[in-house]
Amino acid sequence: MQIPNKLKLNYSIRFLFCLLFLAMIACDTDEDKKGRFLLKGNEKLESDDPKGAMTYYAEAIEIDSAFSEAYYNKALAHLQLKQLDESIADLSLAIRYNVNFYDAVFQRGLNYLDNGEFYKAKEDSESLMKIDSSNWKSFFLVGLVEERFKNYPGALTAFQEASHLAPDNSDLLVNQATVYYYQKDFEKAMAILEDAEKINPEEANLYNLRSMILFDQQNYQAALQAVEKAIQWNNRQAYYYNNKGLYLLFLDQPEEGLELINQSIQMDSKNPFALRNKGIYYVIKGDKTSALQYLDDLAKDYPDMELVQEYVQKAKSL
């Protein structure tokens, strides 16, 4: 029986489609597969699903155990979950397989600082300078490290160099102002914050730092207004609520202050300043035992923390 021409054409198309499909399967290399897993992980990460993202990154790493980009992105997912040690471990693997992976070295340096591993952060800052000394982030990390070591002149120089390379970055000005704040040069700090506000009036950190300066100047009401502006632009920072709680304590609103301090502790249980403020609250309430429960340990672990020694003495005299 003769097959109609139209039917012959349909068979030919189906046959060709099958060949193309088989060719696609054959061409679907490990490189393609791991790339797709990486993209799917990134989509999950962008949609605020870090656990889902890590599943895809793990699939990519199973295909290629030296896939540095997957380790890096997986580290960012751990960071979203506040899993610093796990994040550092993945960043270290990313760097092992790509020794000049700039972003991974930078992020690991930041993680080390947050984890209290200052000397390791210093090593990463030195590595960044070797990889790319023309990038503002290199000087930024150097500045943060020097600040933690209380080398304020070195920190200020690094932040100024970073700001020179990225003049539109208001955060770098806030870091310079922070150094002046630590040195108790409030006038210079305030002037730099004015410049930062001109660049980015929505920069929450500048309002928080301004509130801290105003508090040290005993202008508690203005400090409260400034930190409220910080919260307006970023309501996810525990230490903003802690600072607001402290200011309310000094404005004779202890219960409202305690509520915010407790909120801050729920957001970040490792913040010693929040524990200090809770101790101050109990001094204000005349509860010697509860006050010393918080302040005695802080006096031993953080002897230079402002207000701690003063309020230990006040607690003991209750």
Secondary structure, DSSP 4 states (H G I P E B T S, - for coil): -PPPHHHHHHHHHHHHHHHHHHHHHHH--HHHHHHHHHHHHHHHHHTT-HHHHHHHHHHHHHH-TT-HHHHHHHHHHHHHTT-HHHHHHHHHHHHHH-TT-HHHHHHHHHHHHHTT-HHHHHHHHHHHHHH-TTSHHHHHHHHHHHHHTT-HHHHHHHHHHHHHH-TT-HHHHHHHHHHHHHTT-HHHHHHHHHHHHHH-TT-HHHHHHHHHHHHHTT-HHHHHHHHHHHHHH-TT-HHHHHHHHHHHHHTT-HHHHHHHHHHHHHH-TT-HHHHHHHHHHHHHTT-HHHHHHHHHHHHHH-TTSTTHHHHHHHHHT-
